[in-house]
Amino acid sequence: MVQLNPDRNFHFELLRVLASARGSGADIAEILNISDQIEPGNFESWYENFNDLATWILSTLDPKHDYDKATLRDAYLRNHHCVGAMDSLFDKATAMMDPSPERRSLKADGFEVPVIFFRASPTSEPRPVLIIGNGLDGSMEEMFHFHGLQALEIGYHVVLYEGPGQCTVRRQQNLGFIHDWERVVTPVIDYLCSLAIVDQKRIGLLGNSLGGYLAARAAAFERRIAATILIDDLFDVYAQLSDLLPTEGGGACGSRERETVQRISGEANEQIHQYEMVD
C-alpha cells in the first residue's frame, strides 16, 4: 500500500480526505500533490499546506466569469473540506443544490440538536430518509461527502446531525458526550415524522466510527428506526479512550504536571466506566 506520509496519523487522515473525493470533498490529484509536502508530525505544516490549497482553489475562480452552479458548488465543497471550520463555504456550496438544504436547531432534553436537512426531490412524494451522524471529532458536514450525497442520488432524504460532545454542540453549548444517545436521535425523528414528505416506515440511522456506537444505543431505544448502519463502530469505548490517556504522566512532564495528569486520568477513567451500552 502506498504510504502517503511517513507519519502514520497523517497517512490515515490523508486517506480520510481522499475517501471524500466521491462525494465532492476532495480532488485526488490536489491531495496527492501536497501529501509529501507535509512534514511528518508537524501540525503547522499540515495546516499550512491545506490552507494554501484552499486559497489556491478559490484563486482559480475568476469573479468576472459566469460559472455554472455545479462548478462553483464543487469548488466551494473542496475548499470547505480543506479548512473544515469554514461552515459558511459549505452553506454557500449546498445553497446551489436543488432543492437547497435547511439548517435547523431541534430542542432536546437539556440541549439542542443542530441538523441539516437535505431533500432528495422538490416533489411532495413521501420518501425514505437517512439520518447520518459522525464520530468523536468529525463534523456532520464531513458526512455529506462520505454518505450524504450518495444517499441523495438514490432518492433518500438526508439529515446530518450532531449531539453533545460533537463539534457544533461542544463549541456552542459547551456540552460533552452523553451515553443515552436516544435523547439526541428521538427529537430528530420527531421532527421528521412531522413532515409529509417523509416515509415514516423507512427511517434509517447511520453512525460512523464512535457514531456507530452511539447509533446502536439509540436504535435499541428508538423503535421508529427501520434500519441501522454502523460503519467502523467501536464496541468498547472505554478501551479505545483509555488508550489515549497517559498512564505514567508522560516523560516530558515535571513531577507536578505528572501528578495533575495522573489525577485527571483517574477521574476520566471513573467517568468513562459510567458510560455503558445499555442502562
Secondary structure as UniProt FT lines:
FT   HELIX           8..18
FT   TURN            19..20
FT   HELIX           21..23
FT   HELIX           28..35
FT   TURN            36..37
FT   TURN            40..41
FT   HELIX           43..59
FT   TURN            63..64
FT   HELIX           69..82
FT   TURN            83..85
FT   HELIX           87..94
FT   TURN            95..96
FT   STRAND          102..107
FT   STRAND          112..118
FT   STRAND          127..133
FT   HELIX           140..143
FT   HELIX           144..148
FT   HELIX           149..153
FT   TURN            154..155
FT   STRAND          157..161
FT   TURN            164..165
FT   HELIX           167..173
FT   HELIX           182..193
FT   TURN            196..197
FT   STRAND          198..208
FT   HELIX           210..221
FT   TURN            223..224
FT   STRAND          227..231
FT   HELIX           237..242
FT   TURN            243..244
FT   TURN            251..252
FT   HELIX           255..273
//
